[in-house]
Structure formats: structure tokens, C-alpha cells
């Protein structure tokens, strides 16, 4: 048998962690000396602990690891590992986007000496939009669910043989930002008005273009909101984005292009 120290050294795990795993029933000592409380482990527990440590590196929580260890069905295990692989791939993509943003920010800062100079890249103009017939889905959704509802809208368009007349857009009805539950309408302009769910009315809009990943679109929202306040306008309807270039166009995130519209009117004094 192995002492707790030998077991700790063999698996590169602290004794404190082994005590914690014991409390969680993840890895329990094979034997505890009743006289002195010393803990001992069997050599065949080494592979189990090494698996636990590997699953932790994959990003599984200890609760998830308990479920995995209690599962013998190969298909279930493959599904769990595959799902975690997808999560890690997404995290790698997001980290790459953030790294690119940091590189651009650093370049701007070194060039201008102003750490906020990257915020000055937006040209804000006024633009009159036209009435637009759309098919849409409006739902309380989280940021992560956005893609799911986009997929449902595209499925409906294909099923009902609807001919799109432009790029997809998203309208945001909440007065404040909610990550986990936001009132969002995902809409697609249509060629035939009789197929439309409703018409998005035309309006005078404060308008700008965001070029880059969606994660940095708050820079554009901040710039356009500040412009509206500074130029004596007020927001009158739900702001919306139109996605001109994005992931489906097979271009890198720095080339994504999103038009941003804030319907406005002159503020009454």
C-alpha cells in the first residue's frame, strides 16, 4: 500500500486535495489506521486519480467528474467528452479574438499615447430607413441562445419557402443589458410583404458600422449612445443590428461587419 505522501507524490496532487477528494467520495483511502489516523491507498487507485486530474484539466467540475466516474455507458462518456471538446474549442476561438483586440489596442496606444483612442474609430451619421417587412422570432433569450433562435428562424424560412430580401437583423427591446434573459427579436427582411409577420417602421436613425468581433460591439454602442446625447437626440424605438459580414461568410473576426441603427428624434427642450 502507499502512504498518503507517496500517493500524493506519485500523482502530483497535494495532501490537502486528497483530503478534499475523500470528503467528496471521489477518491477514498483504501485503509485508515485506527490507531493514528494515517491514510493508505492501493496502487490501483493511481490510475483513477490520474484520470480525475486529467478531467479537471479538460475543464470538468468535480461534480461532473463524479458523474463521469459513475457512468459505465461508453456512448454517454463519449458524448460528455465530445461536448467538453466543443466548449474548449470555443474558448480557444474566443481567446484568439481577445488576443487580436489586445494587439490592436496596444498598437493604438503606442501610436497615440491615449489608452482610449481605440474608441474613436466610429463615424456616426444620421440615416433615414424605410419600412421593412420581416419574418421574425421574438423571445426572452440569453446571449448563448442567440444562435439557437437564429437557426430556428432559418429553418422556418426554408420550410415555408420564404425568399429573404436582405441580411438578418436583431432588435433589442430592453432598456438595460441582460446577459441571461434579454428581449430580442431576430428578423429577416422578405421579398413578399404578404409573407411578413409585421413591418419594422422606417425611422431617422443614428448609424455606424462596427468592424470586428461581436464581443467588442459595446465600443460601437457606447460611441453611438454618446453621439446621440451630445447632439441633442433621444432614442425612440428599439435599436437594432444588421449583420452584413460574419461567421457564415468564412472571413476572420476582424473582417466581420455589423451595421448599428438607433432610431432617434430631436430631443424636445
URRA-V391477 format. One record per pair of residues at least 4 apart in sequence whose C-alpha atoms are under 7 Angstrom apart, sorted by the first residue. I is the first residue (numbers start at 0). J is the second residue. D is the distance in Angstrom with one decimal. If there is no record, write none. Layout:
i j d
I J D
I J D
//
This chain:
i j d
0 39 6.2
0 40 5.7
0 41 5.0
0 42 6.4
1 5 5.7
1 6 5.8
1 39 5.4
1 40 5.1
1 41 6.2
1 42 6.7
2 6 6.1
2 38 6.3
2 39 4.7
2 40 6.4
3 7 5.9
3 14 6.9
3 38 5.7
3 39 5.6
3 40 6.8
4 8 6.2
5 9 6.0
6 10 6.3
6 40 6.9
7 11 5.7
7 12 4.9
7 13 5.7
7 14 6.0
8 12 6.7
10 45 6.8
10 49 6.3
12 16 6.5
13 17 6.5
14 18 6.3
15 19 6.4
16 20 6.1
17 21 6.2
18 22 6.5
19 23 6.4
20 24 6.1
20 25 5.1
20 26 5.5
21 25 6.1
21 26 5.4
21 27 4.6
25 65 6.5
28 38 5.9
28 39 5.6
28 40 5.1
29 39 5.9
29 40 4.9
29 41 6.1
30 38 6.0
30 39 5.2
30 40 6.6
31 36 5.7
31 37 5.6
31 38 4.6
31 39 6.2
32 36 4.9
32 37 5.2
32 38 6.6
40 44 6.7
44 48 6.4
45 49 6.2
46 50 6.2
47 51 6.4
48 52 6.3
49 53 6.2
50 54 6.1
51 55 6.2
51 64 6.9
52 56 6.4
53 57 6.4
54 58 6.6
54 59 5.8
54 64 6.9
55 59 5.2
55 60 6.6
59 63 5.9
59 64 6.3
60 64 6.2
61 65 6.2
62 66 6.6
63 67 6.3
64 68 6.1
65 69 6.3
66 70 6.3
67 76 6.7
72 76 6.5
73 77 6.1
74 78 6.1
75 79 6.3
76 80 6.2
77 81 6.0
78 82 6.1
79 83 6.3
80 84 6.2
81 85 6.4
82 86 6.5
83 87 6.2
84 88 6.2
85 89 6.3
86 90 6.3
87 91 6.2
88 92 6.3
89 93 6.2
90 94 6.0
91 95 6.2
92 96 6.4
93 97 6.2
94 98 6.1
95 99 6.3
96 100 6.3
97 101 6.2
98 102 6.2
99 103 6.3
100 104 6.1
101 105 6.0
102 106 6.2
103 107 6.2
104 108 6.1
104 117 6.2
105 109 6.1
106 110 6.1
107 111 6.0
107 116 6.5
107 117 6.3
108 112 5.0
108 113 5.4
108 114 5.1
108 116 6.8
111 116 7.0
118 218 6.2
121 207 6.6
121 219 6.8
121 222 6.9
122 207 6.0
123 205 6.6
123 206 5.6
123 207 5.1
123 223 6.5
124 205 5.8
124 206 5.3
124 207 6.6
125 203 6.8
125 204 5.6
125 205 4.7
125 206 5.8
126 203 5.8
126 204 5.2
126 205 6.4
126 206 6.3
127 202 5.7
127 203 4.4
127 204 6.0
128 201 4.7
128 202 5.3
128 203 6.4
129 200 6.8
129 201 4.1
129 202 6.9
130 198 6.3
130 199 5.7
130 200 4.4
130 201 4.3
131 188 6.4
131 198 5.3
131 199 5.1
131 200 6.4
132 188 5.7
132 189 6.0
132 192 5.7
132 195 5.5
132 197 5.9
132 198 4.2
132 199 6.2
133 186 5.9
133 187 5.2
133 188 4.2
133 189 5.4
133 195 4.9
133 196 6.0
133 197 5.9
133 198 6.0
134 186 5.7
134 187 5.5
134 188 6.6
134 189 6.9
134 195 5.0
134 196 4.9
135 152 6.8
135 184 6.6
135 185 5.5
135 186 4.1
135 187 6.2
135 196 6.7
136 152 6.6
136 184 5.6
136 185 5.4
136 186 6.6
137 183 5.6
137 184 4.0
137 185 6.3
138 182 5.8
138 183 5.7
138 184 6.4
139 180 5.5
139 181 5.1
139 182 4.6
139 183 6.4
140 144 5.9
140 145 6.8
140 179 6.7
140 180 4.9
140 181 5.3
140 182 6.7
140 183 7.0
141 145 6.7
141 178 5.7
141 179 4.1
141 180 4.8
141 181 6.1
142 178 5.7
142 179 6.4
144 148 6.6
145 149 6.3
146 150 6.2
147 151 6.5
148 152 6.3
149 153 6.3
149 185 6.8
150 154 6.1
151 155 6.3
152 156 6.3
153 157 6.2
154 158 6.0
155 159 6.0
156 160 5.8
156 161 4.9
157 161 6.5
162 189 5.9
162 190 5.8
163 187 6.5
163 188 5.7
163 189 4.5
163 190 5.9
164 188 5.1
164 189 4.6
164 190 5.0
165 187 7.0
165 188 5.6
166 187 6.5
166 241 6.5
166 242 6.2
166 243 6.3
167 186 5.9
167 187 4.8
167 241 6.0
167 242 5.9
168 185 5.9
168 186 5.3
168 187 6.4
168 239 6.7
168 240 5.3
168 241 4.3
168 242 6.1
169 183 6.7
169 184 5.5
169 185 4.5
169 186 6.1
169 239 5.4
169 240 5.4
169 241 6.8
170 183 5.7
170 184 5.1
170 185 6.5
170 237 6.0
170 238 5.8
170 239 4.2
170 240 6.7
171 182 6.3
171 183 4.9
171 184 6.7
171 237 5.5
171 238 5.8
171 239 6.1
172 182 5.5
172 183 6.2
172 237 5.2
173 181 6.6
173 182 5.9
177 181 5.3
189 195 6.6
202 262 5.8
203 262 5.7
203 263 5.9
203 264 6.9
204 260 5.7
204 261 5.1
204 262 4.1
204 263 5.4
205 223 7.0
205 260 5.8
205 261 5.1
205 262 6.4
205 263 6.6
206 259 5.7
206 260 4.8
206 261 6.5
207 258 6.0
207 259 5.4
207 260 7.0
208 256 6.9
208 257 5.7
208 258 4.6
208 259 6.0
209 216 6.6
209 219 6.2
209 256 5.8
209 257 5.1
209 258 6.3
210 253 6.5
210 254 6.2
210 255 5.5
210 256 4.6
210 257 6.5
211 252 5.4
211 253 4.2
211 254 5.7
211 255 5.0
211 256 6.4
212 252 5.0
212 253 6.2
212 255 6.3
216 220 6.4
217 221 5.9
218 222 6.2
219 223 6.1
220 224 6.0
221 225 6.1
222 226 6.2
223 227 6.2
224 228 6.4
225 229 6.0
226 230 6.0
227 231 6.4
227 232 5.1
227 233 6.4
228 232 6.0
228 233 7.0
231 265 6.1
231 266 5.5
232 263 6.2
232 264 5.5
232 265 4.4
232 266 4.8
233 263 5.3
233 264 5.7
233 265 6.3
233 266 5.5
234 261 6.5
234 262 5.7
234 263 4.4
234 264 6.7
235 262 5.7
235 263 5.2
235 264 6.7
236 262 5.5
237 262 7.0
238 260 5.6
238 261 4.4
238 262 6.3
239 259 6.0
239 260 5.4
239 261 6.7
240 257 6.5
240 258 5.6
240 259 4.6
240 260 6.3
241 257 5.7
241 258 5.0
241 259 6.5
242 256 6.6
242 257 4.7
242 258 6.5
243 256 5.5
243 257 5.6
244 248 6.1
244 255 4.8
244 256 4.8
244 257 6.8
245 250 6.9
245 255 4.7
245 256 6.6
246 250 6.6
250 254 6.2
250 255 7.0
251 255 6.9
//
